[in-house]
Amino acid sequence: MNGITTQDWTVVVNDEEQYSVWAGDRDIPAGWRESGMRGTKEECLSHIDRVWTDMRPLSLRLAMDSAG
């Protein structure tokens, strides 16, 4: 394992609608915000798999939509 012993994780999302998991006992880094999902790391990763269906950053999706 990686040495992290906490079982409390949160899903974070940035302005480009990219998701990540973050240890619940750490401050959320600049540029990220909590998405509202908390749980075990596995639960959080499963949630990300369900909601993050388009891996392209938001700015790229918007540019492609306006070009099309």
PDB file of N, CA, C and O in Angstrom:
ATOM      1  N   MET A   1       0.842  -1.180   0.000  1.00  0.00           N
ATOM      2  CA  MET A   1       0.000   0.000   0.000  1.00  0.00           C
ATOM      3  C   MET A   1       0.887   1.242   0.000  1.00  0.00           C
ATOM      4  O   MET A   1       2.115   1.153  -0.004  1.00  0.00           O
ATOM      5  N   ASN A   2       0.241   2.384   0.005  1.00  0.00           N
ATOM      6  CA  ASN A   2       0.976   3.632  -0.116  1.00  0.00           C
ATOM      7  C   ASN A   2       1.179   4.342   1.211  1.00  0.00           C
ATOM      8  O   ASN A   2       1.682   5.465   1.222  1.00  0.00           O
ATOM      9  N   GLY A   3       0.808   3.733   2.327  1.00  0.00           N
ATOM     10  CA  GLY A   3       1.047   4.325   3.624  1.00  0.00           C
ATOM     11  C   GLY A   3      -0.083   5.182   4.152  1.00  0.00           C
ATOM     12  O   GLY A   3      -0.032   5.611   5.305  1.00  0.00           O
ATOM     13  N   ILE A   4      -1.101   5.447   3.351  1.00  0.00           N
ATOM     14  CA  ILE A   4      -2.239   6.241   3.814  1.00  0.00           C
ATOM     15  C   ILE A   4      -3.189   5.318   4.561  1.00  0.00           C
ATOM     16  O   ILE A   4      -3.647   4.313   4.019  1.00  0.00           O
ATOM     17  N   THR A   5      -3.483   5.667   5.813  1.00  0.00           N
ATOM     18  CA  THR A   5      -4.301   4.780   6.634  1.00  0.00           C
ATOM     19  C   THR A   5      -5.742   5.244   6.752  1.00  0.00           C
ATOM     20  O   THR A   5      -6.571   4.500   7.275  1.00  0.00           O
ATOM     21  N   THR A   6      -6.072   6.436   6.290  1.00  0.00           N
ATOM     22  CA  THR A   6      -7.431   6.945   6.433  1.00  0.00           C
ATOM     23  C   THR A   6      -8.408   6.143   5.579  1.00  0.00           C
ATOM     24  O   THR A   6      -8.075   5.715   4.474  1.00  0.00           O
ATOM     25  N   GLN A   7      -9.604   5.946   6.097  1.00  0.00           N
ATOM     26  CA  GLN A   7     -10.652   5.268   5.346  1.00  0.00           C
ATOM     27  C   GLN A   7     -11.669   6.263   4.800  1.00  0.00           C
ATOM     28  O   GLN A   7     -12.602   5.875   4.097  1.00  0.00           O
ATOM     29  N   ASP A   8     -11.494   7.542   5.120  1.00  0.00           N
ATOM     30  CA  ASP A   8     -12.427   8.579   4.711  1.00  0.00           C
ATOM     31  C   ASP A   8     -11.864   9.316   3.502  1.00  0.00           C
ATOM     32  O   ASP A   8     -10.813   9.951   3.585  1.00  0.00           O
ATOM     33  N   TRP A   9     -12.569   9.227   2.385  1.00  0.00           N
ATOM     34  CA  TRP A   9     -12.141   9.875   1.147  1.00  0.00           C
ATOM     35  C   TRP A   9     -13.271  10.742   0.630  1.00  0.00           C
ATOM     36  O   TRP A   9     -14.433  10.539   0.983  1.00  0.00           O
ATOM     37  N   THR A  10     -12.932  11.699  -0.199  1.00  0.00           N
ATOM     38  CA  THR A  10     -13.939  12.542  -0.838  1.00  0.00           C
ATOM     39  C   THR A  10     -13.619  12.649  -2.321  1.00  0.00           C
ATOM     40  O   THR A  10     -12.457  12.601  -2.724  1.00  0.00           O
ATOM     41  N   VAL A  11     -14.663  12.794  -3.126  1.00  0.00           N
ATOM     42  CA  VAL A  11     -14.478  13.024  -4.554  1.00  0.00           C
ATOM     43  C   VAL A  11     -14.385  14.527  -4.764  1.00  0.00           C
ATOM     44  O   VAL A  11     -15.222  15.288  -4.279  1.00  0.00           O
ATOM     45  N   VAL A  12     -13.365  14.942  -5.487  1.00  0.00           N
ATOM     46  CA  VAL A  12     -13.188  16.353  -5.805  1.00  0.00           C
ATOM     47  C   VAL A  12     -13.272  16.532  -7.317  1.00  0.00           C
ATOM     48  O   VAL A  12     -13.011  15.606  -8.085  1.00  0.00           O
ATOM     49  N   VAL A  13     -13.642  17.739  -7.725  1.00  0.00           N
ATOM     50  CA  VAL A  13     -13.782  18.066  -9.144  1.00  0.00           C
ATOM     51  C   VAL A  13     -13.210  19.461  -9.365  1.00  0.00           C
ATOM     52  O   VAL A  13     -13.302  20.324  -8.492  1.00  0.00           O
ATOM     53  N   ASN A  14     -12.620  19.674 -10.535  1.00  0.00           N
ATOM     54  CA  ASN A  14     -12.065  20.997 -10.828  1.00  0.00           C
ATOM     55  C   ASN A  14     -12.940  21.720 -11.848  1.00  0.00           C
ATOM     56  O   ASN A  14     -13.969  21.191 -12.268  1.00  0.00           O
ATOM     57  N   ASP A  15     -12.539  22.920 -12.245  1.00  0.00           N
ATOM     58  CA  ASP A  15     -13.336  23.726 -13.173  1.00  0.00           C
ATOM     59  C   ASP A  15     -13.421  23.118 -14.568  1.00  0.00           C
ATOM     60  O   ASP A  15     -14.293  23.494 -15.351  1.00  0.00           O
ATOM     61  N   GLU A  16     -12.541  22.196 -14.885  1.00  0.00           N
ATOM     62  CA  GLU A  16     -12.580  21.496 -16.170  1.00  0.00           C
ATOM     63  C   GLU A  16     -13.426  20.222 -16.089  1.00  0.00           C
ATOM     64  O   GLU A  16     -13.463  19.431 -17.032  1.00  0.00           O
ATOM     65  N   GLU A  17     -14.102  20.031 -14.956  1.00  0.00           N
ATOM     66  CA  GLU A  17     -14.950  18.863 -14.693  1.00  0.00           C
ATOM     67  C   GLU A  17     -14.160  17.560 -14.742  1.00  0.00           C
ATOM     68  O   GLU A  17     -14.652  16.539 -15.223  1.00  0.00           O
ATOM     69  N   GLN A  18     -12.924  17.609 -14.237  1.00  0.00           N
ATOM     70  CA  GLN A  18     -12.096  16.426 -14.065  1.00  0.00           C
ATOM     71  C   GLN A  18     -12.206  16.002 -12.603  1.00  0.00           C
ATOM     72  O   GLN A  18     -12.210  16.850 -11.711  1.00  0.00           O
ATOM     73  N   TYR A  19     -12.294  14.711 -12.358  1.00  0.00           N
ATOM     74  CA  TYR A  19     -12.534  14.176 -11.025  1.00  0.00           C
ATOM     75  C   TYR A  19     -11.291  13.511 -10.459  1.00  0.00           C
ATOM     76  O   TYR A  19     -10.416  13.052 -11.192  1.00  0.00           O
ATOM     77  N   SER A  20     -11.240  13.474  -9.129  1.00  0.00           N
ATOM     78  CA  SER A  20     -10.174  12.776  -8.423  1.00  0.00           C
ATOM     79  C   SER A  20     -10.682  12.413  -7.028  1.00  0.00           C
ATOM     80  O   SER A  20     -11.717  12.911  -6.585  1.00  0.00           O
ATOM     81  N   VAL A  21      -9.944  11.543  -6.346  1.00  0.00           N
ATOM     82  CA  VAL A  21     -10.241  11.249  -4.944  1.00  0.00           C
ATOM     83  C   VAL A  21      -9.212  11.965  -4.091  1.00  0.00           C
ATOM     84  O   VAL A  21      -8.066  12.154  -4.497  1.00  0.00           O
ATOM     85  N   TRP A  22      -9.643  12.359  -2.904  1.00  0.00           N
ATOM     86  CA  TRP A  22      -8.767  13.098  -2.005  1.00  0.00           C
ATOM     87  C   TRP A  22      -9.004  12.589  -0.594  1.00  0.00           C
ATOM     88  O   TRP A  22     -10.145  12.369  -0.188  1.00  0.00           O
ATOM     89  N   ALA A  23      -7.932  12.403   0.145  1.00  0.00           N
ATOM     90  CA  ALA A  23      -8.047  11.938   1.530  1.00  0.00           C
ATOM     91  C   ALA A  23      -8.895  12.920   2.331  1.00  0.00           C
ATOM     92  O   ALA A  23      -8.661  14.128   2.286  1.00  0.00           O
ATOM     93  N   GLY A  24      -9.878  12.404   3.061  1.00  0.00           N
ATOM     94  CA  GLY A  24     -10.833  13.229   3.778  1.00  0.00           C
ATOM     95  C   GLY A  24     -10.240  14.063   4.892  1.00  0.00           C
ATOM     96  O   GLY A  24     -10.848  15.044   5.320  1.00  0.00           O
ATOM     97  N   ASP A  25      -9.061  13.689   5.372  1.00  0.00           N
ATOM     98  CA  ASP A  25      -8.452  14.443   6.468  1.00  0.00           C
ATOM     99  C   ASP A  25      -7.477  15.514   5.976  1.00  0.00           C
ATOM    100  O   ASP A  25      -6.756  16.110   6.777  1.00  0.00           O
ATOM    101  N   ARG A  26      -7.453  15.758   4.679  1.00  0.00           N
ATOM    102  CA  ARG A  26      -6.553  16.768   4.105  1.00  0.00           C
ATOM    103  C   ARG A  26      -7.364  17.916   3.527  1.00  0.00           C
ATOM    104  O   ARG A  26      -8.502  17.727   3.098  1.00  0.00           O
ATOM    105  N   ASP A  27      -6.777  19.101   3.518  1.00  0.00           N
ATOM    106  CA  ASP A  27      -7.427  20.256   2.907  1.00  0.00           C
ATOM    107  C   ASP A  27      -7.552  20.039   1.402  1.00  0.00           C
ATOM    108  O   ASP A  27      -6.655  19.484   0.767  1.00  0.00           O
ATOM    109  N   ILE A  28      -8.673  20.483   0.842  1.00  0.00           N
ATOM    110  CA  ILE A  28      -8.879  20.383  -0.598  1.00  0.00           C
ATOM    111  C   ILE A  28      -7.894  21.340  -1.281  1.00  0.00           C
ATOM    112  O   ILE A  28      -7.787  22.500  -0.883  1.00  0.00           O
ATOM    113  N   PRO A  29      -7.177  20.865  -2.305  1.00  0.00           N
ATOM    114  CA  PRO A  29      -6.192  21.731  -2.956  1.00  0.00           C
ATOM    115  C   PRO A  29      -6.859  22.856  -3.753  1.00  0.00           C
ATOM    116  O   PRO A  29      -8.017  22.748  -4.156  1.00  0.00           O
ATOM    117  N   ALA A  30      -6.116  23.919  -3.969  1.00  0.00           N
ATOM    118  CA  ALA A  30      -6.608  25.050  -4.757  1.00  0.00           C
ATOM    119  C   ALA A  30      -7.018  24.572  -6.145  1.00  0.00           C
ATOM    120  O   ALA A  30      -6.343  23.743  -6.755  1.00  0.00           O
ATOM    121  N   GLY A  31      -8.122  25.100  -6.629  1.00  0.00           N
ATOM    122  CA  GLY A  31      -8.605  24.740  -7.954  1.00  0.00           C
ATOM    123  C   GLY A  31      -9.545  23.551  -7.969  1.00  0.00           C
ATOM    124  O   GLY A  31     -10.073  23.185  -9.019  1.00  0.00           O
ATOM    125  N   TRP A  32      -9.756  22.949  -6.816  1.00  0.00           N
ATOM    126  CA  TRP A  32     -10.640  21.791  -6.700  1.00  0.00           C
ATOM    127  C   TRP A  32     -11.725  22.098  -5.676  1.00  0.00           C
ATOM    128  O   TRP A  32     -11.540  22.945  -4.802  1.00  0.00           O
ATOM    129  N   ARG A  33     -12.855  21.406  -5.786  1.00  0.00           N
ATOM    130  CA  ARG A  33     -13.947  21.540  -4.819  1.00  0.00           C
ATOM    131  C   ARG A  33     -14.540  20.155  -4.578  1.00  0.00           C
ATOM    132  O   ARG A  33     -14.431  19.261  -5.417  1.00  0.00           O
ATOM    133  N   GLU A  34     -15.166  19.997  -3.423  1.00  0.00           N
ATOM    134  CA  GLU A  34     -15.824  18.728  -3.124  1.00  0.00           C
ATOM    135  C   GLU A  34     -17.043  18.558  -4.018  1.00  0.00           C
ATOM    136  O   GLU A  34     -17.756  19.521  -4.297  1.00  0.00           O
ATOM    137  N   SER A  35     -17.275  17.338  -4.462  1.00  0.00           N
ATOM    138  CA  SER A  35     -18.431  17.053  -5.316  1.00  0.00           C
ATOM    139  C   SER A  35     -19.650  16.637  -4.505  1.00  0.00           C
ATOM    140  O   SER A  35     -20.769  16.622  -5.018  1.00  0.00           O
ATOM    141  N   GLY A  36     -19.430  16.299  -3.241  1.00  0.00           N
ATOM    142  CA  GLY A  36     -20.521  15.849  -2.386  1.00  0.00           C
ATOM    143  C   GLY A  36     -20.472  14.365  -2.063  1.00  0.00           C
ATOM    144  O   GLY A  36     -21.243  13.893  -1.228  1.00  0.00           O
ATOM    145  N   MET A  37     -19.589  13.625  -2.703  1.00  0.00           N
ATOM    146  CA  MET A  37     -19.463  12.186  -2.451  1.00  0.00           C
ATOM    147  C   MET A  37     -18.319  11.946  -1.483  1.00  0.00           C
ATOM    148  O   MET A  37     -17.195  12.396  -1.710  1.00  0.00           O
ATOM    149  N   ARG A  38     -18.615  11.227  -0.390  1.00  0.00           N
ATOM    150  CA  ARG A  38     -17.601  10.813   0.579  1.00  0.00           C
ATOM    151  C   ARG A  38     -17.797   9.327   0.852  1.00  0.00           C
ATOM    152  O   ARG A  38     -18.913   8.816   0.766  1.00  0.00           O
ATOM    153  N   GLY A  39     -16.723   8.646   1.176  1.00  0.00           N
ATOM    154  CA  GLY A  39     -16.810   7.226   1.497  1.00  0.00           C
ATOM    155  C   GLY A  39     -15.425   6.616   1.502  1.00  0.00           C
ATOM    156  O   GLY A  39     -14.420   7.307   1.671  1.00  0.00           O
ATOM    157  N   THR A  40     -15.392   5.301   1.313  1.00  0.00           N
ATOM    158  CA  THR A  40     -14.100   4.631   1.188  1.00  0.00           C
ATOM    159  C   THR A  40     -13.502   5.003  -0.164  1.00  0.00           C
ATOM    160  O   THR A  40     -14.195   5.520  -1.041  1.00  0.00           O
ATOM    161  N   LYS A  41     -12.234   4.739  -0.320  1.00  0.00           N
ATOM    162  CA  LYS A  41     -11.587   5.044  -1.596  1.00  0.00           C
ATOM    163  C   LYS A  41     -12.264   4.281  -2.729  1.00  0.00           C
ATOM    164  O   LYS A  41     -12.476   4.828  -3.811  1.00  0.00           O
ATOM    165  N   GLU A  42     -12.601   3.032  -2.484  1.00  0.00           N
ATOM    166  CA  GLU A  42     -13.244   2.213  -3.506  1.00  0.00           C
ATOM    167  C   GLU A  42     -14.621   2.767  -3.878  1.00  0.00           C
ATOM    168  O   GLU A  42     -14.978   2.796  -5.056  1.00  0.00           O
ATOM    169  N   GLU A  43     -15.397   3.207  -2.878  1.00  0.00           N
ATOM    170  CA  GLU A  43     -16.710   3.808  -3.154  1.00  0.00           C
ATOM    171  C   GLU A  43     -16.565   5.083  -3.975  1.00  0.00           C
ATOM    172  O   GLU A  43     -17.335   5.321  -4.905  1.00  0.00           O
ATOM    173  N   CYS A  44     -15.583   5.893  -3.629  1.00  0.00           N
ATOM    174  CA  CYS A  44     -15.360   7.144  -4.354  1.00  0.00           C
ATOM    175  C   CYS A  44     -14.926   6.875  -5.793  1.00  0.00           C
ATOM    176  O   CYS A  44     -15.396   7.541  -6.715  1.00  0.00           O
ATOM    177  N   LEU A  45     -14.039   5.909  -5.993  1.00  0.00           N
ATOM    178  CA  LEU A  45     -13.609   5.570  -7.346  1.00  0.00           C
ATOM    179  C   LEU A  45     -14.767   5.013  -8.168  1.00  0.00           C
ATOM    180  O   LEU A  45     -14.880   5.306  -9.358  1.00  0.00           O
ATOM    181  N   SER A  46     -15.618   4.220  -7.546  1.00  0.00           N
ATOM    182  CA  SER A  46     -16.799   3.694  -8.229  1.00  0.00           C
ATOM    183  C   SER A  46     -17.737   4.826  -8.645  1.00  0.00           C
ATOM    184  O   SER A  46     -18.291   4.808  -9.744  1.00  0.00           O
ATOM    185  N   HIS A  47     -17.910   5.804  -7.765  1.00  0.00           N
ATOM    186  CA  HIS A  47     -18.742   6.967  -8.082  1.00  0.00           C
ATOM    187  C   HIS A  47     -18.166   7.718  -9.284  1.00  0.00           C
ATOM    188  O   HIS A  47     -18.906   8.107 -10.188  1.00  0.00           O
ATOM    189  N   ILE A  48     -16.862   7.918  -9.294  1.00  0.00           N
ATOM    190  CA  ILE A  48     -16.219   8.610 -10.418  1.00  0.00           C
ATOM    191  C   ILE A  48     -16.447   7.839 -11.713  1.00  0.00           C
ATOM    192  O   ILE A  48     -16.730   8.442 -12.748  1.00  0.00           O
ATOM    193  N   ASP A  49     -16.328   6.522 -11.667  1.00  0.00           N
ATOM    194  CA  ASP A  49     -16.576   5.706 -12.859  1.00  0.00           C
ATOM    195  C   ASP A  49     -17.982   5.921 -13.405  1.00  0.00           C
ATOM    196  O   ASP A  49     -18.191   5.898 -14.618  1.00  0.00           O
ATOM    197  N   ARG A  50     -18.947   6.130 -12.511  1.00  0.00           N
ATOM    198  CA  ARG A  50     -20.342   6.322 -12.937  1.00  0.00           C
ATOM    199  C   ARG A  50     -20.596   7.714 -13.503  1.00  0.00           C
ATOM    200  O   ARG A  50     -21.335   7.855 -14.477  1.00  0.00           O
ATOM    201  N   VAL A  51     -19.996   8.741 -12.911  1.00  0.00           N
ATOM    202  CA  VAL A  51     -20.361  10.111 -13.290  1.00  0.00           C
ATOM    203  C   VAL A  51     -19.423  10.757 -14.311  1.00  0.00           C
ATOM    204  O   VAL A  51     -19.833  11.674 -15.023  1.00  0.00           O
ATOM    205  N   TRP A  52     -18.188  10.303 -14.397  1.00  0.00           N
ATOM    206  CA  TRP A  52     -17.234  10.936 -15.311  1.00  0.00           C
ATOM    207  C   TRP A  52     -17.208  10.135 -16.602  1.00  0.00           C
ATOM    208  O   TRP A  52     -16.334   9.294 -16.812  1.00  0.00           O
ATOM    209  N   THR A  53     -18.178  10.409 -17.459  1.00  0.00           N
ATOM    210  CA  THR A  53     -18.361   9.609 -18.663  1.00  0.00           C
ATOM    211  C   THR A  53     -17.628  10.173 -19.876  1.00  0.00           C
ATOM    212  O   THR A  53     -17.482   9.477 -20.881  1.00  0.00           O
ATOM    213  N   ASP A  54     -17.169  11.405 -19.802  1.00  0.00           N
ATOM    214  CA  ASP A  54     -16.431  12.027 -20.904  1.00  0.00           C
ATOM    215  C   ASP A  54     -15.140  12.595 -20.331  1.00  0.00           C
ATOM    216  O   ASP A  54     -15.161  13.593 -19.611  1.00  0.00           O
ATOM    217  N   MET A  55     -14.027  11.963 -20.648  1.00  0.00           N
ATOM    218  CA  MET A  55     -12.748  12.329 -20.053  1.00  0.00           C
ATOM    219  C   MET A  55     -12.174  13.640 -20.589  1.00  0.00           C
ATOM    220  O   MET A  55     -11.208  14.163 -20.034  1.00  0.00           O
ATOM    221  N   ARG A  56     -12.757  14.171 -21.655  1.00  0.00           N
ATOM    222  CA  ARG A  56     -12.222  15.420 -22.204  1.00  0.00           C
ATOM    223  C   ARG A  56     -12.471  16.568 -21.229  1.00  0.00           C
ATOM    224  O   ARG A  56     -13.535  16.636 -20.614  1.00  0.00           O
ATOM    225  N   PRO A  57     -11.501  17.472 -21.081  1.00  0.00           N
ATOM    226  CA  PRO A  57     -11.728  18.647 -20.240  1.00  0.00           C
ATOM    227  C   PRO A  57     -12.898  19.470 -20.785  1.00  0.00           C
ATOM    228  O   PRO A  57     -13.163  19.456 -21.987  1.00  0.00           O
ATOM    229  N   LEU A  58     -13.588  20.178 -19.906  1.00  0.00           N
ATOM    230  CA  LEU A  58     -14.742  20.985 -20.287  1.00  0.00           C
ATOM    231  C   LEU A  58     -14.400  21.965 -21.402  1.00  0.00           C
ATOM    232  O   LEU A  58     -15.178  22.120 -22.343  1.00  0.00           O
ATOM    233  N   SER A  59     -13.255  22.627 -21.314  1.00  0.00           N
ATOM    234  CA  SER A  59     -12.892  23.614 -22.341  1.00  0.00           C
ATOM    235  C   SER A  59     -12.767  22.968 -23.720  1.00  0.00           C
ATOM    236  O   SER A  59     -13.137  23.586 -24.718  1.00  0.00           O
ATOM    237  N   LEU A  60     -12.261  21.761 -23.795  1.00  0.00           N
ATOM    238  CA  LEU A  60     -12.149  21.055 -25.071  1.00  0.00           C
ATOM    239  C   LEU A  60     -13.528  20.667 -25.587  1.00  0.00           C
ATOM    240  O   LEU A  60     -13.811  20.823 -26.775  1.00  0.00           O
ATOM    241  N   ARG A  61     -14.386  20.165 -24.710  1.00  0.00           N
ATOM    242  CA  ARG A  61     -15.750  19.807 -25.133  1.00  0.00           C
ATOM    243  C   ARG A  61     -16.479  21.020 -25.691  1.00  0.00           C
ATOM    244  O   ARG A  61     -17.136  20.926 -26.728  1.00  0.00           O
ATOM    245  N   LEU A  62     -16.367  22.163 -25.009  1.00  0.00           N
ATOM    246  CA  LEU A  62     -17.036  23.380 -25.470  1.00  0.00           C
ATOM    247  C   LEU A  62     -16.468  23.851 -26.808  1.00  0.00           C
ATOM    248  O   LEU A  62     -17.224  24.264 -27.687  1.00  0.00           O
ATOM    249  N   ALA A  63     -15.153  23.793 -26.970  1.00  0.00           N
ATOM    250  CA  ALA A  63     -14.527  24.200 -28.232  1.00  0.00           C
ATOM    251  C   ALA A  63     -14.965  23.295 -29.372  1.00  0.00           C
ATOM    252  O   ALA A  63     -15.240  23.771 -30.473  1.00  0.00           O
ATOM    253  N   MET A  64     -15.031  22.003 -29.119  1.00  0.00           N
ATOM    254  CA  MET A  64     -15.446  21.066 -30.161  1.00  0.00           C
ATOM    255  C   MET A  64     -16.918  21.262 -30.514  1.00  0.00           C
ATOM    256  O   MET A  64     -17.294  21.159 -31.681  1.00  0.00           O
ATOM    257  N   ASP A  65     -17.751  21.543 -29.517  1.00  0.00           N
ATOM    258  CA  ASP A  65     -19.173  21.775 -29.775  1.00  0.00           C
ATOM    259  C   ASP A  65     -19.384  23.032 -30.610  1.00  0.00           C
ATOM    260  O   ASP A  65     -20.238  23.046 -31.496  1.00  0.00           O
ATOM    261  N   SER A  66     -18.621  24.081 -30.342  1.00  0.00           N
ATOM    262  CA  SER A  66     -18.804  25.332 -31.079  1.00  0.00           C
ATOM    263  C   SER A  66     -18.208  25.253 -32.485  1.00  0.00           C
ATOM    264  O   SER A  66     -18.619  26.001 -33.371  1.00  0.00           O
ATOM    265  N   ALA A  67     -17.251  24.361 -32.694  1.00  0.00           N
ATOM    266  CA  ALA A  67     -16.633  24.208 -34.014  1.00  0.00           C
ATOM    267  C   ALA A  67     -17.473  23.326 -34.930  1.00  0.00           C
ATOM    268  O   ALA A  67     -17.339  23.383 -36.153  1.00  0.00           O
ATOM    269  N   GLY A  68     -18.338  22.514 -34.337  1.00  0.00           N
ATOM    270  CA  GLY A  68     -19.078  21.515 -35.095  1.00  0.00           C
ATOM    271  C   GLY A  68     -20.290  22.018 -35.730  1.00  0.00           C
ATOM    272  O   GLY A  68     -20.997  21.263 -36.397  1.00  0.00           O
TER     273      GLY A  68
END
